[in-house]
Amino acid sequence: MSTVTIFGKGNMGTAIGQNFSEANNSVNFVGPHDEVTDFGDIIVLAVPYDAAKLIVENHKADLTGKIVIDITNPVNFETWDGLVVPADSSAAAEFAAIAPEAKIVKGFNTNFAGTLATKTVGKTLQTTVQLASDDQLAKQTIISALVGSGLPVIDAGSLQRARELEALGFLQMTLAAKEIIGWTGGFGLVN
């Protein structure tokens, strides 16, 4: 059992927390005005990119040795025409540079809250969470912490793969925003 601290009480934070709770982990939520006195073993940044970056900057020392899951898609919400991080980087890589002693993992960013809650994409495909990190033990800890949730989790590779996951998440968001797909739809993995 892990202790999970989730920054963000919105749809994504709630859906992610539900899955960790279903797998018998202890979950606590942190809102924008809440004081954090105890960080869990696993920390989830379920807030927009700018807010997540501030959390990492302001709590750099507290994140030392902790598993930090970055779920952000650093979309330029003014134009909806790109990401706000360099093309050869990712939000997760930016956070790893700010807090190099944290175990940064990209995850949950290619899933919508509805698909995490129902564990299905559309009505037929199983929702799958993809994780990217340079820390194998951190990825395995998250995978183990979600056993019993009914949510499959796969290792998508090194932290360098976060940029592709963010591009995929961005594409999925733009398709949903244009109502080409629904917010309970998206991409699924078929084995």
N, C-alpha and C positions, 0 to 999 in steps of 0.2 A: 504494500500500500504506500502511495506517495501523498504528500501534501501539495496541493496545487493552488497557486495564487493567480487569479485572473484579473488583469486590469481591463475593465470594461464590463458593463452590465447590460449591454445591448443584445441584439439577436444572436450575433456570433458568439459573444462571451457566454451567453446563457446556453446555447446549443453545445458548445465545447464543454462547458461545465457539466451539463447533463450526461455527456458521454463519460467523462472522468468519474462522476458520481456513480453511474451505473456499473462501473468497474471497481467499485468499493474504495475509491480514493477520497481523501478529505479535501473539499473544495471551498475556498473563500474568495469573495469578489471584492474588488477595490474600485470605487467610483472616483470621479474627478476631484471630489473634495474630501475624500477619506484619507486619514493618516495611515501609513503602512508601518506597522511595528514588527511584523514577522513575515518574512518572505518564505514561501514554500520551497520544496525540492524542485518543483517545476513551476515556472512563471510563464504565463501566457499574456502576450501583448495583443489584446483584442480591441484595439482602438485604432483610429486612423494613423497613417504614417507620421505626420508631424507630432502628434501626441505621443506615439511610441518612441520617437527619437528623443523627445524631452524626458520621458521616463528613463530611458537608457542613460542619457547625460546626467540626470539628477540623482540616479541611484547606482552609478557605476560601481562604487565600492560594495554596495549591498548585493550586487549581481555576481560578484566574484565566486566562482565555483558552482554557480547555479545553472540549471538548464533553462534557457530562455527561448520560448517559441514565438517567433515573429510571424503573425498571420497577415501582415499588411500587404496590400498591393499599392505601391506608391504612385497612384494615378494622378495626373494633372487634372483636377476636377474643374478647373476653369475652362479647359478646352476639350476634355475627354479625348485627347488626340495623342497621348503618350504618357510616359512615366517621368517622374521628376528626379530620378537617379540616373547617373551616366549609363549608357548602353552596355558598357562592359562590366557593370557592377549590379548591385541589387540593394534593396533596403536591408536585407539580412547582412550583407557584406559591410554596409555602412555601420550597422550596429556592432558588428564584430570588431571593427576598427576603433570605435568609441570605447567599447568595454572588452578588451582582448582577453580578460580573465574569465569572462562568462562563456558558457557553452551555448552558442547561438545555433538555433535550429529553425529552418524555414518549414512551415507546415500549416495546414488548414486553409491556405490562401486560394486554393483551387476548388474550394467547396463553398456552397452557399449555406446559410443557417438552416434553411428548410431541408436541405439534403442531409445535413448532419443530424437533424432532429428525427427524420423519418428513416434515415440510413439507406435511402434510395434516391437515384437521380431519375427524374421523370417518374414513371411507374414501374420500370422494369430493371434498371441497372442498379447494382450495389454501389453505394457511396464508398469511395476509397480515399483515405488521407495519404498524401505523399510527403515525406520528410527529406530535407536536404541539410547536411551538416558535415563538417570535418571531424566531428566527435562521434565515433561509432557507438560508444557507451551511452551517450546522451540519446541517440536515436533509439537504441535498444531499450533504454529505460522508459521512454515514451510509449514504444510499442507494447512493452510489458504492462505499463500502467493502464493501457486501454483494453487489455484482455478482459473479456467479460462484458464489454460494452456492445458487442455485436458490430463494431466498426472496424473493418480491415484497415491496416496501416502498412505502407510499404516504404522501404528505403530507396529514395530516388537518387542517391549519390551524394557527392561532396557539396559543400556550401556553394561552390561555383554553379551548381544546378539551380540555385535559387533564382537566378535571372530568368531562366526558362520557365520556372514555375510562376514567377511574377508576370511574365508575358502571357502565359496561358490564363492566369487569373484575370488579367486585364482584358483579354479577348472575350472571355466568358462574361465579364461585367458589362462590356460594351454591347454584346449581343442581348443581354437581358435588359439593359437600359433602353435599347431600341425595340424591345418587345419581340425580338426574333425568337428568343427562347424565354421561358418563364424563370422566375426566381427559385423554382423547385426543380429546374432542369439543370443542364450543364454537361460537362464532359465526364464520362465514366471510363474505367479501365476494364477491358475484357481480357481474360487470360485464356 
